[in-house]
């Protein structure tokens, strides 16, 4: 799902760059900033999910052994 969003964002950036070369720099900076924020949020959620999975795995291992 994330790769689909990245692909769509790349296409939007490409079309903006082709449509208006003069205003492209500002659009690219804004879109790259939004992309960076979204990527950071996704990484944070992923790290919490991984931490939860490790704790869950450790709890399962302690119950069995």
mmJSON file of the N, C-alpha and C atoms, coordinates in Angstrom:
{"data_MODEL":{"atom_site":{
"group_PDB":["ATOM","ATOM","ATOM","ATOM","ATOM","ATOM","ATOM","ATOM","ATOM","ATOM","ATOM","ATOM","ATOM","ATOM","ATOM","ATOM","ATOM","ATOM","ATOM","ATOM","ATOM","ATOM","ATOM","ATOM","ATOM","ATOM","ATOM","ATOM","ATOM","ATOM","ATOM","ATOM","ATOM","ATOM","ATOM","ATOM","ATOM","ATOM","ATOM","ATOM","ATOM","ATOM","ATOM","ATOM","ATOM","ATOM","ATOM","ATOM","ATOM","ATOM","ATOM","ATOM","ATOM","ATOM","ATOM","ATOM","ATOM","ATOM","ATOM","ATOM","ATOM","ATOM","ATOM","ATOM","ATOM","ATOM","ATOM","ATOM","ATOM","ATOM","ATOM","ATOM","ATOM","ATOM","ATOM","ATOM","ATOM","ATOM","ATOM","ATOM","ATOM","ATOM","ATOM","ATOM","ATOM","ATOM","ATOM","ATOM","ATOM","ATOM","ATOM","ATOM","ATOM","ATOM","ATOM","ATOM","ATOM","ATOM","ATOM","ATOM","ATOM","ATOM","ATOM","ATOM","ATOM","ATOM","ATOM","ATOM","ATOM","ATOM","ATOM","ATOM","ATOM","ATOM","ATOM","ATOM","ATOM","ATOM","ATOM","ATOM","ATOM","ATOM","ATOM","ATOM","ATOM","ATOM","ATOM","ATOM","ATOM","ATOM","ATOM","ATOM","ATOM","ATOM","ATOM","ATOM","ATOM","ATOM","ATOM","ATOM","ATOM","ATOM","ATOM","ATOM","ATOM","ATOM","ATOM","ATOM","ATOM","ATOM","ATOM","ATOM","ATOM","ATOM","ATOM","ATOM","ATOM","ATOM","ATOM","ATOM","ATOM","ATOM","ATOM","ATOM","ATOM","ATOM","ATOM","ATOM","ATOM","ATOM","ATOM","ATOM","ATOM","ATOM","ATOM","ATOM","ATOM","ATOM","ATOM","ATOM","ATOM","ATOM","ATOM","ATOM","ATOM","ATOM","ATOM","ATOM","ATOM","ATOM","ATOM","ATOM","ATOM","ATOM","ATOM"],
"id":[1,2,3,4,5,6,7,8,9,10,11,12,13,14,15,16,17,18,19,20,21,22,23,24,25,26,27,28,29,30,31,32,33,34,35,36,37,38,39,40,41,42,43,44,45,46,47,48,49,50,51,52,53,54,55,56,57,58,59,60,61,62,63,64,65,66,67,68,69,70,71,72,73,74,75,76,77,78,79,80,81,82,83,84,85,86,87,88,89,90,91,92,93,94,95,96,97,98,99,100,101,102,103,104,105,106,107,108,109,110,111,112,113,114,115,116,117,118,119,120,121,122,123,124,125,126,127,128,129,130,131,132,133,134,135,136,137,138,139,140,141,142,143,144,145,146,147,148,149,150,151,152,153,154,155,156,157,158,159,160,161,162,163,164,165,166,167,168,169,170,171,172,173,174,175,176,177,178,179,180,181,182,183,184,185,186,187,188,189,190,191,192,193,194,195],
"type_symbol":["N","C","C","N","C","C","N","C","C","N","C","C","N","C","C","N","C","C","N","C","C","N","C","C","N","C","C","N","C","C","N","C","C","N","C","C","N","C","C","N","C","C","N","C","C","N","C","C","N","C","C","N","C","C","N","C","C","N","C","C","N","C","C","N","C","C","N","C","C","N","C","C","N","C","C","N","C","C","N","C","C","N","C","C","N","C","C","N","C","C","N","C","C","N","C","C","N","C","C","N","C","C","N","C","C","N","C","C","N","C","C","N","C","C","N","C","C","N","C","C","N","C","C","N","C","C","N","C","C","N","C","C","N","C","C","N","C","C","N","C","C","N","C","C","N","C","C","N","C","C","N","C","C","N","C","C","N","C","C","N","C","C","N","C","C","N","C","C","N","C","C","N","C","C","N","C","C","N","C","C","N","C","C","N","C","C","N","C","C","N","C","C","N","C","C"],
"label_atom_id":["N","CA","C","N","CA","C","N","CA","C","N","CA","C","N","CA","C","N","CA","C","N","CA","C","N","CA","C","N","CA","C","N","CA","C","N","CA","C","N","CA","C","N","CA","C","N","CA","C","N","CA","C","N","CA","C","N","CA","C","N","CA","C","N","CA","C","N","CA","C","N","CA","C","N","CA","C","N","CA","C","N","CA","C","N","CA","C","N","CA","C","N","CA","C","N","CA","C","N","CA","C","N","CA","C","N","CA","C","N","CA","C","N","CA","C","N","CA","C","N","CA","C","N","CA","C","N","CA","C","N","CA","C","N","CA","C","N","CA","C","N","CA","C","N","CA","C","N","CA","C","N","CA","C","N","CA","C","N","CA","C","N","CA","C","N","CA","C","N","CA","C","N","CA","C","N","CA","C","N","CA","C","N","CA","C","N","CA","C","N","CA","C","N","CA","C","N","CA","C","N","CA","C","N","CA","C","N","CA","C","N","CA","C","N","CA","C","N","CA","C","N","CA","C","N","CA","C"],
"label_alt_id":[null,null,null,null,null,null,null,null,null,null,null,null,null,null,null,null,null,null,null,null,null,null,null,null,null,null,null,null,null,null,null,null,null,null,null,null,null,null,null,null,null,null,null,null,null,null,null,null,null,null,null,null,null,null,null,null,null,null,null,null,null,null,null,null,null,null,null,null,null,null,null,null,null,null,null,null,null,null,null,null,null,null,null,null,null,null,null,null,null,null,null,null,null,null,null,null,null,null,null,null,null,null,null,null,null,null,null,null,null,null,null,null,null,null,null,null,null,null,null,null,null,null,null,null,null,null,null,null,null,null,null,null,null,null,null,null,null,null,null,null,null,null,null,null,null,null,null,null,null,null,null,null,null,null,null,null,null,null,null,null,null,null,null,null,null,null,null,null,null,null,null,null,null,null,null,null,null,null,null,null,null,null,null,null,null,null,null,null,null,null,null,null,null,null,null],
"label_comp_id":["UNK","UNK","UNK","UNK","UNK","UNK","UNK","UNK","UNK","UNK","UNK","UNK","UNK","UNK","UNK","UNK","UNK","UNK","UNK","UNK","UNK","UNK","UNK","UNK","UNK","UNK","UNK","UNK","UNK","UNK","UNK","UNK","UNK","UNK","UNK","UNK","UNK","UNK","UNK","UNK","UNK","UNK","UNK","UNK","UNK","UNK","UNK","UNK","UNK","UNK","UNK","UNK","UNK","UNK","UNK","UNK","UNK","UNK","UNK","UNK","UNK","UNK","UNK","UNK","UNK","UNK","UNK","UNK","UNK","UNK","UNK","UNK","UNK","UNK","UNK","UNK","UNK","UNK","UNK","UNK","UNK","UNK","UNK","UNK","UNK","UNK","UNK","UNK","UNK","UNK","UNK","UNK","UNK","UNK","UNK","UNK","UNK","UNK","UNK","UNK","UNK","UNK","UNK","UNK","UNK","UNK","UNK","UNK","UNK","UNK","UNK","UNK","UNK","UNK","UNK","UNK","UNK","UNK","UNK","UNK","UNK","UNK","UNK","UNK","UNK","UNK","UNK","UNK","UNK","UNK","UNK","UNK","UNK","UNK","UNK","UNK","UNK","UNK","UNK","UNK","UNK","UNK","UNK","UNK","UNK","UNK","UNK","UNK","UNK","UNK","UNK","UNK","UNK","UNK","UNK","UNK","UNK","UNK","UNK","UNK","UNK","UNK","UNK","UNK","UNK","UNK","UNK","UNK","UNK","UNK","UNK","UNK","UNK","UNK","UNK","UNK","UNK","UNK","UNK","UNK","UNK","UNK","UNK","UNK","UNK","UNK","UNK","UNK","UNK","UNK","UNK","UNK","UNK","UNK","UNK"],
"label_asym_id":["A","A","A","A","A","A","A","A","A","A","A","A","A","A","A","A","A","A","A","A","A","A","A","A","A","A","A","A","A","A","A","A","A","A","A","A","A","A","A","A","A","A","A","A","A","A","A","A","A","A","A","A","A","A","A","A","A","A","A","A","A","A","A","A","A","A","A","A","A","A","A","A","A","A","A","A","A","A","A","A","A","A","A","A","A","A","A","A","A","A","A","A","A","A","A","A","A","A","A","A","A","A","A","A","A","A","A","A","A","A","A","A","A","A","A","A","A","A","A","A","A","A","A","A","A","A","A","A","A","A","A","A","A","A","A","A","A","A","A","A","A","A","A","A","A","A","A","A","A","A","A","A","A","A","A","A","A","A","A","A","A","A","A","A","A","A","A","A","A","A","A","A","A","A","A","A","A","A","A","A","A","A","A","A","A","A","A","A","A","A","A","A","A","A","A"],
"label_entity_id":["1","1","1","1","1","1","1","1","1","1","1","1","1","1","1","1","1","1","1","1","1","1","1","1","1","1","1","1","1","1","1","1","1","1","1","1","1","1","1","1","1","1","1","1","1","1","1","1","1","1","1","1","1","1","1","1","1","1","1","1","1","1","1","1","1","1","1","1","1","1","1","1","1","1","1","1","1","1","1","1","1","1","1","1","1","1","1","1","1","1","1","1","1","1","1","1","1","1","1","1","1","1","1","1","1","1","1","1","1","1","1","1","1","1","1","1","1","1","1","1","1","1","1","1","1","1","1","1","1","1","1","1","1","1","1","1","1","1","1","1","1","1","1","1","1","1","1","1","1","1","1","1","1","1","1","1","1","1","1","1","1","1","1","1","1","1","1","1","1","1","1","1","1","1","1","1","1","1","1","1","1","1","1","1","1","1","1","1","1","1","1","1","1","1","1"],
"label_seq_id":[1,1,1,2,2,2,3,3,3,4,4,4,5,5,5,6,6,6,7,7,7,8,8,8,9,9,9,10,10,10,11,11,11,12,12,12,13,13,13,14,14,14,15,15,15,16,16,16,17,17,17,18,18,18,19,19,19,20,20,20,21,21,21,22,22,22,23,23,23,24,24,24,25,25,25,26,26,26,27,27,27,28,28,28,29,29,29,30,30,30,31,31,31,32,32,32,33,33,33,34,34,34,35,35,35,36,36,36,37,37,37,38,38,38,39,39,39,40,40,40,41,41,41,42,42,42,43,43,43,44,44,44,45,45,45,46,46,46,47,47,47,48,48,48,49,49,49,50,50,50,51,51,51,52,52,52,53,53,53,54,54,54,55,55,55,56,56,56,57,57,57,58,58,58,59,59,59,60,60,60,61,61,61,62,62,62,63,63,63,64,64,64,65,65,65],
"pdbx_PDB_ins_code":[null,null,null,null,null,null,null,null,null,null,null,null,null,null,null,null,null,null,null,null,null,null,null,null,null,null,null,null,null,null,null,null,null,null,null,null,null,null,null,null,null,null,null,null,null,null,null,null,null,null,null,null,null,null,null,null,null,null,null,null,null,null,null,null,null,null,null,null,null,null,null,null,null,null,null,null,null,null,null,null,null,null,null,null,null,null,null,null,null,null,null,null,null,null,null,null,null,null,null,null,null,null,null,null,null,null,null,null,null,null,null,null,null,null,null,null,null,null,null,null,null,null,null,null,null,null,null,null,null,null,null,null,null,null,null,null,null,null,null,null,null,null,null,null,null,null,null,null,null,null,null,null,null,null,null,null,null,null,null,null,null,null,null,null,null,null,null,null,null,null,null,null,null,null,null,null,null,null,null,null,null,null,null,null,null,null,null,null,null,null,null,null,null,null,null],
"Cartn_x":[0.827,0.0,0.87,1.923,2.798,3.499,3.863,4.524,3.59,2.316,1.337,1.266,1.236,1.198,2.464,3.619,4.884,4.873,4.337,4.273,3.37,2.239,1.312,1.95,2.635,3.306,4.393,5.104,6.138,5.532,4.404,3.741,3.252,2.704,2.235,3.406,4.521,5.709,6.179,6.186,6.632,5.727,4.415,3.496,3.598,3.81,4.001,5.264,6.305,7.568,7.428,6.668,6.491,5.524,4.529,3.492,3.973,4.708,5.122,6.551,7.53,8.927,9.306,8.677,9.004,8.556,7.376,6.844,7.135,7.913,8.174,9.003,9.94,10.826,10.041,9.143,8.34,7.456,6.846,5.992,6.804,7.998,8.837,9.243,9.588,9.976,8.8,7.626,6.442,6.102,6.088,5.745,6.789,8.044,9.08,8.991,8.615,8.411,7.26,6.162,5.013,5.398,6.131,6.587,7.468,8.368,9.256,8.474,7.498,6.686,5.895,5.265,4.495,5.387,6.561,7.482,7.915,8.162,8.533,7.428,6.197,5.057,4.908,5.06,4.962,6.068,7.275,8.378,8.116,7.547,7.245,6.208,5.131,4.119,4.705,5.566,6.205,7.084,7.797,8.665,7.848,6.742,5.881,5.271,4.893,4.332,5.371,6.593,7.649,7.944,7.959,8.207,7.101,5.871,4.751,4.87,5.282,5.417,6.503,7.616,8.686,8.206,7.523,7.004,6.0,5.147,4.168,4.88,5.906,6.657,7.362,7.956,8.632,7.624,6.45,5.421,4.988,4.841,4.466,5.566,6.811,7.927,7.995,7.744,7.82,6.67,5.535,4.415,4.677,5.39,5.63,6.826,7.772,8.995,9.137],
"Cartn_y":[-1.197,0.0,1.258,1.226,2.39,2.615,1.533,1.681,2.303,2.0,2.604,4.108,4.509,5.941,6.629,5.991,6.561,6.723,5.722,5.796,6.92,7.067,8.148,9.504,9.627,10.883,11.198,10.204,10.414,10.893,10.316,10.758,12.199,12.557,13.932,14.904,14.573,15.436,15.559,14.458,14.491,15.37,15.245,16.06,17.542,17.844,19.236,19.814,19.035,19.499,19.756,18.941,19.125,20.26,20.461,21.449,22.88,23.137,24.513,24.515,24.574,24.513,25.654,26.813,27.943,27.744,27.185,26.994,25.616,24.864,23.485,23.391,24.287,24.195,24.277,25.242,25.374,24.146,23.682,22.493,21.276,21.129,19.996,20.056,21.231,21.376,21.043,21.54,21.259,19.769,19.168,17.755,16.87,17.212,16.419,16.565,17.744,17.923,17.085,17.085,16.254,14.78,14.393,13.006,12.623,13.506,13.212,13.061,13.917,13.824,12.517,12.18,10.937,9.721,9.737,8.62,8.481,9.595,9.556,8.999,9.391,8.883,7.376,6.938,5.508,4.741,5.292,4.632,4.544,5.578,5.567,4.492,4.437,3.411,2.015,1.866,0.576,0.152,1.096,0.744,0.336,1.028,0.624,-0.749,-1.014,-2.31,-3.415,-3.163,-4.161,-4.395,-3.332,-3.475,-4.305,-4.05,-4.817,-6.287,-6.538,-7.915,-8.651,-7.974,-8.608,-8.944,-8.031,-8.292,-9.442,-9.462,-10.533,-11.87,-11.895,-13.107,-13.606,-12.682,-13.06,-13.636,-13.063,-13.564,-14.972,-15.22,-16.548,-17.571,-17.169,-18.073,-18.426,-17.456,-17.73,-18.631,-18.563,-19.423,-20.876,-21.088,-22.44,-23.089,-22.302,-22.9,-22.753],
"Cartn_z":[0.0,0.0,0.0,0.802,0.879,-0.454,-1.134,-2.425,-3.455,-3.369,-4.265,-4.034,-2.785,-2.454,-2.936,-2.762,-3.239,-4.755,-5.449,-6.903,-7.386,-6.742,-7.105,-6.821,-5.68,-5.357,-6.387,-6.846,-7.86,-9.177,-9.532,-10.763,-10.65,-9.511,-9.307,-9.427,-8.823,-8.903,-10.343,-11.072,-12.467,-13.326,-13.154,-13.947,-13.577,-12.306,-11.907,-12.525,-12.561,-13.134,-14.625,-15.315,-16.75,-17.076,-16.253,-16.543,-16.346,-15.285,-14.98,-14.439,-15.327,-14.869,-13.92,-14.036,-13.175,-11.737,-11.544,-10.208,-9.645,-10.37,-9.974,-8.706,-8.527,-7.371,-6.062,-5.966,-4.756,-4.553,-5.622,-5.522,-5.093,-5.639,-5.268,-3.802,-3.328,-1.929,-1.01,-1.349,-0.529,-0.552,-1.732,-1.834,-1.165,-1.311,-0.647,0.871,1.342,2.778,3.291,2.556,2.936,2.91,1.882,1.764,2.953,3.336,4.458,5.764,5.965,7.182,7.19,6.077,6.008,6.2,5.586,5.742,7.198,7.868,9.281,10.149,9.88,10.652,10.44,9.197,8.898,9.62,9.651,10.346,11.853,12.43,13.863,14.181,13.394,13.612,13.42,12.434,12.204,13.357,13.953,15.077,16.297,16.56,17.669,17.419,16.176,15.833,16.016,15.606,15.771,17.253,18.033,19.468,20.125,19.728,20.261,19.858,18.625,18.151,18.929,19.229,19.991,21.398,22.042,23.391,23.382,22.373,22.253,22.043,21.202,20.935,22.213,22.955,24.197,25.205,25.276,26.195,25.783,24.511,24.032,24.333,24.144,24.416,25.898,26.772,28.205,28.676,28.023,28.382,28.006,26.915,26.423,27.097,27.525,28.028,29.475],
"occupancy":[1.0,1.0,1.0,1.0,1.0,1.0,1.0,1.0,1.0,1.0,1.0,1.0,1.0,1.0,1.0,1.0,1.0,1.0,1.0,1.0,1.0,1.0,1.0,1.0,1.0,1.0,1.0,1.0,1.0,1.0,1.0,1.0,1.0,1.0,1.0,1.0,1.0,1.0,1.0,1.0,1.0,1.0,1.0,1.0,1.0,1.0,1.0,1.0,1.0,1.0,1.0,1.0,1.0,1.0,1.0,1.0,1.0,1.0,1.0,1.0,1.0,1.0,1.0,1.0,1.0,1.0,1.0,1.0,1.0,1.0,1.0,1.0,1.0,1.0,1.0,1.0,1.0,1.0,1.0,1.0,1.0,1.0,1.0,1.0,1.0,1.0,1.0,1.0,1.0,1.0,1.0,1.0,1.0,1.0,1.0,1.0,1.0,1.0,1.0,1.0,1.0,1.0,1.0,1.0,1.0,1.0,1.0,1.0,1.0,1.0,1.0,1.0,1.0,1.0,1.0,1.0,1.0,1.0,1.0,1.0,1.0,1.0,1.0,1.0,1.0,1.0,1.0,1.0,1.0,1.0,1.0,1.0,1.0,1.0,1.0,1.0,1.0,1.0,1.0,1.0,1.0,1.0,1.0,1.0,1.0,1.0,1.0,1.0,1.0,1.0,1.0,1.0,1.0,1.0,1.0,1.0,1.0,1.0,1.0,1.0,1.0,1.0,1.0,1.0,1.0,1.0,1.0,1.0,1.0,1.0,1.0,1.0,1.0,1.0,1.0,1.0,1.0,1.0,1.0,1.0,1.0,1.0,1.0,1.0,1.0,1.0,1.0,1.0,1.0,1.0,1.0,1.0,1.0,1.0,1.0],
"B_iso_or_equiv":[0.0,0.0,0.0,0.0,0.0,0.0,0.0,0.0,0.0,0.0,0.0,0.0,0.0,0.0,0.0,0.0,0.0,0.0,0.0,0.0,0.0,0.0,0.0,0.0,0.0,0.0,0.0,0.0,0.0,0.0,0.0,0.0,0.0,0.0,0.0,0.0,0.0,0.0,0.0,0.0,0.0,0.0,0.0,0.0,0.0,0.0,0.0,0.0,0.0,0.0,0.0,0.0,0.0,0.0,0.0,0.0,0.0,0.0,0.0,0.0,0.0,0.0,0.0,0.0,0.0,0.0,0.0,0.0,0.0,0.0,0.0,0.0,0.0,0.0,0.0,0.0,0.0,0.0,0.0,0.0,0.0,0.0,0.0,0.0,0.0,0.0,0.0,0.0,0.0,0.0,0.0,0.0,0.0,0.0,0.0,0.0,0.0,0.0,0.0,0.0,0.0,0.0,0.0,0.0,0.0,0.0,0.0,0.0,0.0,0.0,0.0,0.0,0.0,0.0,0.0,0.0,0.0,0.0,0.0,0.0,0.0,0.0,0.0,0.0,0.0,0.0,0.0,0.0,0.0,0.0,0.0,0.0,0.0,0.0,0.0,0.0,0.0,0.0,0.0,0.0,0.0,0.0,0.0,0.0,0.0,0.0,0.0,0.0,0.0,0.0,0.0,0.0,0.0,0.0,0.0,0.0,0.0,0.0,0.0,0.0,0.0,0.0,0.0,0.0,0.0,0.0,0.0,0.0,0.0,0.0,0.0,0.0,0.0,0.0,0.0,0.0,0.0,0.0,0.0,0.0,0.0,0.0,0.0,0.0,0.0,0.0,0.0,0.0,0.0,0.0,0.0,0.0,0.0,0.0,0.0],
"pdbx_formal_charge":[null,null,null,null,null,null,null,null,null,null,null,null,null,null,null,null,null,null,null,null,null,null,null,null,null,null,null,null,null,null,null,null,null,null,null,null,null,null,null,null,null,null,null,null,null,null,null,null,null,null,null,null,null,null,null,null,null,null,null,null,null,null,null,null,null,null,null,null,null,null,null,null,null,null,null,null,null,null,null,null,null,null,null,null,null,null,null,null,null,null,null,null,null,null,null,null,null,null,null,null,null,null,null,null,null,null,null,null,null,null,null,null,null,null,null,null,null,null,null,null,null,null,null,null,null,null,null,null,null,null,null,null,null,null,null,null,null,null,null,null,null,null,null,null,null,null,null,null,null,null,null,null,null,null,null,null,null,null,null,null,null,null,null,null,null,null,null,null,null,null,null,null,null,null,null,null,null,null,null,null,null,null,null,null,null,null,null,null,null,null,null,null,null,null,null],
"auth_seq_id":[1,1,1,2,2,2,3,3,3,4,4,4,5,5,5,6,6,6,7,7,7,8,8,8,9,9,9,10,10,10,11,11,11,12,12,12,13,13,13,14,14,14,15,15,15,16,16,16,17,17,17,18,18,18,19,19,19,20,20,20,21,21,21,22,22,22,23,23,23,24,24,24,25,25,25,26,26,26,27,27,27,28,28,28,29,29,29,30,30,30,31,31,31,32,32,32,33,33,33,34,34,34,35,35,35,36,36,36,37,37,37,38,38,38,39,39,39,40,40,40,41,41,41,42,42,42,43,43,43,44,44,44,45,45,45,46,46,46,47,47,47,48,48,48,49,49,49,50,50,50,51,51,51,52,52,52,53,53,53,54,54,54,55,55,55,56,56,56,57,57,57,58,58,58,59,59,59,60,60,60,61,61,61,62,62,62,63,63,63,64,64,64,65,65,65],
"auth_comp_id":["UNK","UNK","UNK","UNK","UNK","UNK","UNK","UNK","UNK","UNK","UNK","UNK","UNK","UNK","UNK","UNK","UNK","UNK","UNK","UNK","UNK","UNK","UNK","UNK","UNK","UNK","UNK","UNK","UNK","UNK","UNK","UNK","UNK","UNK","UNK","UNK","UNK","UNK","UNK","UNK","UNK","UNK","UNK","UNK","UNK","UNK","UNK","UNK","UNK","UNK","UNK","UNK","UNK","UNK","UNK","UNK","UNK","UNK","UNK","UNK","UNK","UNK","UNK","UNK","UNK","UNK","UNK","UNK","UNK","UNK","UNK","UNK","UNK","UNK","UNK","UNK","UNK","UNK","UNK","UNK","UNK","UNK","UNK","UNK","UNK","UNK","UNK","UNK","UNK","UNK","UNK","UNK","UNK","UNK","UNK","UNK","UNK","UNK","UNK","UNK","UNK","UNK","UNK","UNK","UNK","UNK","UNK","UNK","UNK","UNK","UNK","UNK","UNK","UNK","UNK","UNK","UNK","UNK","UNK","UNK","UNK","UNK","UNK","UNK","UNK","UNK","UNK","UNK","UNK","UNK","UNK","UNK","UNK","UNK","UNK","UNK","UNK","UNK","UNK","UNK","UNK","UNK","UNK","UNK","UNK","UNK","UNK","UNK","UNK","UNK","UNK","UNK","UNK","UNK","UNK","UNK","UNK","UNK","UNK","UNK","UNK","UNK","UNK","UNK","UNK","UNK","UNK","UNK","UNK","UNK","UNK","UNK","UNK","UNK","UNK","UNK","UNK","UNK","UNK","UNK","UNK","UNK","UNK","UNK","UNK","UNK","UNK","UNK","UNK","UNK","UNK","UNK","UNK","UNK","UNK"],
"auth_asym_id":["A","A","A","A","A","A","A","A","A","A","A","A","A","A","A","A","A","A","A","A","A","A","A","A","A","A","A","A","A","A","A","A","A","A","A","A","A","A","A","A","A","A","A","A","A","A","A","A","A","A","A","A","A","A","A","A","A","A","A","A","A","A","A","A","A","A","A","A","A","A","A","A","A","A","A","A","A","A","A","A","A","A","A","A","A","A","A","A","A","A","A","A","A","A","A","A","A","A","A","A","A","A","A","A","A","A","A","A","A","A","A","A","A","A","A","A","A","A","A","A","A","A","A","A","A","A","A","A","A","A","A","A","A","A","A","A","A","A","A","A","A","A","A","A","A","A","A","A","A","A","A","A","A","A","A","A","A","A","A","A","A","A","A","A","A","A","A","A","A","A","A","A","A","A","A","A","A","A","A","A","A","A","A","A","A","A","A","A","A","A","A","A","A","A","A"],
"auth_atom_id":["N","CA","C","N","CA","C","N","CA","C","N","CA","C","N","CA","C","N","CA","C","N","CA","C","N","CA","C","N","CA","C","N","CA","C","N","CA","C","N","CA","C","N","CA","C","N","CA","C","N","CA","C","N","CA","C","N","CA","C","N","CA","C","N","CA","C","N","CA","C","N","CA","C","N","CA","C","N","CA","C","N","CA","C","N","CA","C","N","CA","C","N","CA","C","N","CA","C","N","CA","C","N","CA","C","N","CA","C","N","CA","C","N","CA","C","N","CA","C","N","CA","C","N","CA","C","N","CA","C","N","CA","C","N","CA","C","N","CA","C","N","CA","C","N","CA","C","N","CA","C","N","CA","C","N","CA","C","N","CA","C","N","CA","C","N","CA","C","N","CA","C","N","CA","C","N","CA","C","N","CA","C","N","CA","C","N","CA","C","N","CA","C","N","CA","C","N","CA","C","N","CA","C","N","CA","C","N","CA","C","N","CA","C","N","CA","C","N","CA","C","N","CA","C","N","CA","C"],
"pdbx_PDB_model_num":[1,1,1,1,1,1,1,1,1,1,1,1,1,1,1,1,1,1,1,1,1,1,1,1,1,1,1,1,1,1,1,1,1,1,1,1,1,1,1,1,1,1,1,1,1,1,1,1,1,1,1,1,1,1,1,1,1,1,1,1,1,1,1,1,1,1,1,1,1,1,1,1,1,1,1,1,1,1,1,1,1,1,1,1,1,1,1,1,1,1,1,1,1,1,1,1,1,1,1,1,1,1,1,1,1,1,1,1,1,1,1,1,1,1,1,1,1,1,1,1,1,1,1,1,1,1,1,1,1,1,1,1,1,1,1,1,1,1,1,1,1,1,1,1,1,1,1,1,1,1,1,1,1,1,1,1,1,1,1,1,1,1,1,1,1,1,1,1,1,1,1,1,1,1,1,1,1,1,1,1,1,1,1,1,1,1,1,1,1,1,1,1,1,1,1]
}}}
